[in-house]
Amino acid sequence: MRIEVTYLIKKNSFGNKAVAIALAIALFCCSGTIIRAEEGNPEKETLQEELQLYAQAAVLMDADSGRVLYGKNEDAVLPMASTTKIMTCILALEYGDPEQIAEVSAYAAGMPKVKLYVRQGEKFRLRDLLYSLMLESHNDSAVVVAEAVGGSVEKFAAMMNQKARDIGCFDTYFITPNGLDATVNETGKTHATTAADLAKIMAYCVTDSPKKEEFLEITRTLSYDFTDADGSRSFHCNNHNVFLGMMQEALSGKTGFTNNAGYCYVGAIKSEDRIFTVALLACGWPNNRSYKWSDMKKLAAYGMEHYHYQDIYEEKTFADIPVRGGIAGEAGTPWDRAYVGVTMEKGVKSLSYLLSEEDQIEVKTRVETVLDAPVAAGEKVGEVSYYLNGELVKRYDLLAEKAVEEQSFLWILQYIVNLAIFF
């Protein structure tokens, strides 16, 4: 459903501002009614109930916009286990050199299972360790990577937390590069995230990161062989993300498990031109390893069935705006009213958004009714705003097509002199 609203505001006019305020209140009330109708849509409620997920917290996200399309306790802060490693991997790709040689510390060698069983003093290529990290989820490899890229686990964790904030994940806190349960004694903070944040981090890895292609290449590899830097030991890794073989749309993903976190999963699927990310936290405990695959398939199917791209942009034309005290062109007189045309900001031709049939689109247009000279070419004179279910998703500026100079005292005097000479 689409709603069009246009309202005009006269510059420096109290009366029109009062009207605008009244209109805004009316729009807010109407918008609230629309949102309440959406929330009470019985078909949408039924669809969400039918999913019956095992996970204690889950999110289906549009990777392009970051919009949560389906959520279950999506803001609950929970441990994330080895899904942590998607952040470790993307940071190593962005800030490390895949060919750099990383030396194993005693701390890294002492990590618990699951592990590559690296030995203190051994050296590895960073690239090889990333395959170990993402395919087999080796905890010792994660620490070697963190120390090589960040200098220490603590410094690398600081990088992880800064990247999370940069992405817009403010309910996530990293302590370890491998996802092992951890708590900072001084603050009481735990290694944890939310389903919404985790889905957003995966979306960054597969759509926005400058190293997204390298990330996808690693996480989609089914098996990988390598040696240490000296060539004295050989290693083989198999990809444990079995979801890659469950759906042809599967794009990437990472499993995770600790006794505290339970089974976790974060993944991405690509269907046509759509990319969805899914995050599942606390999705069962032994012996319920397969619960995460059941939830993943349900959420993937839900997204592909109900959400499709639609172009919500509409070409608009606007009446010229009178310019008070402006010069009406080269042949204009002091008594002629000057006008300026209105145009949308350059480059706007379409606005595609992932929508379901239940989504509500509202377009609000604000245009000045009168301007005071001088007016600069490209000066903002209004805006067109697109709202999805009451939330602003895009705003475009309306601009003056040309400059309009002011009728200054000197200009009027010159006009009178020219008129006297003519007669």
Buried (B, 14 or more C-beta within 10 A) or exposed (E): EEBEBBBBBBBEBEEBEEBBEEBEEEBEEEBEEBBEEBEEEEEBEEBEEEBEBBBBBBBBBBBBBBBBBBBBBBEBBBBBBBBBBBBBBBBBBBEBEBEEEBBBBEBBBEBEEBBBEBEEEBEBBBBBBBBBBBBBBBBBBBBBBBBBBBEEBEEBBEBBBEBBEEBEBEBBBBBBBBBBBBEEEEEEEBBBBBBBBBBBBBBBBBBEBEBBEBBBEBBBBEEBEBEBBEEEBEBEBEBBBEBBEEBEBBBBBBBBBBEBBBBBBBBBBBBEEBBBBBBBBBBBEEEEEEBBBBBBBBBBBBBBEBBBBBEBBEEBEBEEBBBBBBBBEEEBEEEEEBBBBBBBBEEBEEBEBBBBEBBBBBBBBBBBBBBBBBBEEBBEBBBBBBBBBBEEBBEBBBBBBEBBBBBEEEEEEEBEEEEEEEE
